[in-house]
Amino acid sequence: MSDGADPHYDLRPQAHPGLHVIALVEAAKGTLALLAASGLELLGPAPLQRWIHELIARFHLNPEHGGLAKFADMISPHSVHLAAAVVLLYGALHLVEAWGLWRARAWASWLGCLGAAIYLPFDIYALFKHPGWIAVAVLVINLIVVWVLGRDLFKRRH
């Protein structure tokens, strides 16, 4: 009876297929983030700067001014290490969340529910700013995640 769960709450893995689907998605996101962090560290700043300059040239942007030019100027070994560390922490958090969801831990449902709910205002804004099926799909998926995890938390207490 971990996490203060209701005595009737079933902790068996097969009793929570929704949690397991979300756990697999979170594990995939965490794994991809760890790969991205590793890639940043292995590549370093030079290829990133070259790629941004290629984008500037391809889209005929001003190489002296503009967001991409400023971004290219900000890329340094220190900024790449910092970005890799942030992405590493992001990935580790998603892997820990996935582990907790797979084991039906209440803290993981809280973490996932709050994490997905934080994106909802941005999803709604994106839907109005850039309407289309992708914006609708992202909003619906995040609503489903919040609903599944919120329902899990509710079931634990009732």
C-alpha positions as CSV (number, residue, x, y, z in Angstrom):
1,M,0.0,0.0,0.0
2,S,2.6,2.6,-1.0
3,D,1.9,6.3,-1.6
4,G,-1.1,6.4,0.8
5,A,-3.3,4.6,-1.7
6,D,-6.9,3.6,-1.0
7,P,-6.9,0.0,0.3
8,H,-9.1,-0.9,-2.8
9,Y,-6.6,0.6,-5.3
10,D,-5.2,-2.1,-7.4
11,L,-1.4,-1.8,-7.8
12,R,-1.0,-4.6,-10.3
13,P,0.5,-3.5,-13.6
14,Q,-2.3,-5.0,-15.7
15,A,-4.8,-2.9,-13.8
16,H,-3.4,0.4,-15.2
17,P,-2.9,0.2,-18.9
18,G,-3.3,4.0,-19.3
19,L,-0.5,4.6,-16.9
20,H,1.7,2.2,-18.7
21,V,1.1,3.8,-22.1
22,I,2.0,7.2,-20.7
23,A,5.0,5.6,-19.0
24,L,6.2,4.2,-22.3
25,V,5.8,7.7,-24.0
26,E,7.7,9.3,-21.1
27,A,10.5,6.7,-21.3
28,A,10.8,7.4,-25.1
29,K,10.9,11.2,-24.5
30,G,13.5,10.7,-21.8
31,T,15.6,8.4,-23.9
32,L,15.5,10.8,-26.9
33,A,16.5,13.7,-24.6
34,L,19.5,11.7,-23.3
35,L,20.5,11.0,-26.9
36,A,20.1,14.7,-27.8
37,A,22.3,15.7,-24.8
38,S,24.9,13.2,-25.8
39,G,24.8,14.5,-29.4
40,L,25.2,18.1,-28.2
41,E,28.3,17.1,-26.2
42,L,29.8,15.0,-29.0
43,L,29.2,17.6,-31.7
44,G,30.2,20.7,-29.9
45,P,29.5,24.3,-31.1
46,A,31.1,24.3,-34.6
47,P,28.6,22.0,-36.4
48,L,25.7,23.8,-34.8
49,Q,27.0,27.2,-35.9
50,R,27.6,25.8,-39.4
51,W,24.1,24.4,-39.6
52,I,22.5,27.7,-38.5
53,H,24.6,29.6,-41.1
54,E,23.4,27.1,-43.8
55,L,19.8,27.9,-42.7
56,I,20.5,31.6,-43.0
57,A,21.9,31.2,-46.5
58,R,19.2,28.8,-47.7
59,F,16.4,31.1,-46.7
60,H,18.3,34.2,-47.8
61,L,18.2,35.8,-44.4
62,N,20.5,38.6,-43.3
63,P,23.6,37.0,-41.8
64,E,24.4,40.1,-39.7
65,H,21.0,40.7,-38.1
66,G,18.0,38.6,-37.0
67,G,17.2,35.9,-34.5
68,L,19.2,33.1,-36.2
69,A,22.3,35.2,-36.6
70,K,22.2,36.2,-32.9
71,F,21.6,32.6,-32.0
72,A,24.6,31.5,-34.0
73,D,26.7,34.1,-32.2
74,M,25.6,32.9,-28.8
75,I,26.7,29.3,-29.5
76,S,29.9,28.6,-27.6
77,P,31.4,25.6,-25.8
78,H,29.9,26.8,-22.5
79,S,26.4,27.3,-24.0
80,V,26.5,23.9,-25.6
81,H,27.5,22.3,-22.2
82,L,24.8,24.2,-20.5
83,A,22.2,23.2,-23.1
84,A,23.3,19.5,-22.8
85,A,23.0,19.7,-19.0
86,V,19.5,21.0,-19.2
87,V,18.4,18.4,-21.8
88,L,20.1,15.7,-19.7
89,L,18.1,16.8,-16.6
90,Y,14.9,17.0,-18.7
91,G,15.5,13.4,-19.9
92,A,16.3,12.1,-16.5
93,L,13.1,13.6,-15.1
94,H,11.1,11.9,-17.8
95,L,12.8,8.6,-17.2
96,V,12.1,8.8,-13.4
97,E,8.5,9.8,-14.1
98,A,8.2,6.8,-16.5
99,W,9.6,4.4,-13.8
100,G,7.1,5.8,-11.3
101,L,4.1,5.6,-13.6
102,W,5.0,2.0,-14.6
103,R,5.0,1.1,-10.9
104,A,1.7,3.1,-10.3
105,R,3.3,5.5,-7.9
106,A,1.1,8.5,-6.8
107,W,4.0,11.0,-7.0
108,A,4.6,10.0,-10.7
109,S,0.9,10.6,-11.5
110,W,1.1,14.0,-9.8
111,L,4.3,14.8,-11.7
112,G,2.9,13.8,-15.0
113,C,-0.5,15.4,-14.5
114,L,1.1,18.7,-13.5
115,G,3.6,18.5,-16.2
116,A,1.0,17.9,-18.9
117,A,-1.4,20.5,-17.4
118,I,1.3,23.2,-17.6
119,Y,1.3,22.8,-21.4
120,L,-2.5,23.2,-21.8
121,P,-2.5,27.1,-21.9
122,F,0.2,27.0,-24.6
123,D,-1.7,24.3,-26.5
124,I,-4.8,26.4,-26.5
125,Y,-2.9,29.5,-27.6
126,A,-1.2,27.5,-30.4
127,L,-4.7,26.2,-31.5
128,F,-5.9,29.8,-31.9
129,K,-2.6,31.1,-33.3
130,H,-2.0,28.2,-35.8
131,P,-5.2,26.3,-36.2
132,G,-4.9,22.9,-37.7
133,W,-5.0,19.2,-37.0
134,I,-1.6,19.1,-35.3
135,A,-2.6,21.8,-32.8
136,V,-5.8,19.9,-32.1
137,A,-4.0,16.6,-31.8
138,V,-1.5,18.0,-29.3
139,L,-4.2,19.6,-27.2
140,V,-6.3,16.4,-27.2
141,I,-3.3,14.2,-26.3
142,N,-2.4,16.5,-23.4
143,L,-6.0,16.6,-22.2
144,I,-6.1,12.8,-22.3
145,V,-2.9,12.5,-20.3
146,V,-4.2,15.0,-17.7
147,W,-7.5,13.1,-17.5
148,V,-5.9,9.6,-17.2
149,L,-3.5,10.7,-14.5
150,G,-6.1,12.9,-12.7
151,R,-8.5,9.9,-12.7
152,D,-5.7,7.7,-11.3
153,L,-5.1,10.2,-8.5
154,F,-8.9,10.5,-7.8
155,K,-9.2,6.6,-7.7
156,R,-6.4,6.5,-5.1
157,R,-8.4,8.6,-2.7
158,H,-11.9,7.3,-3.2
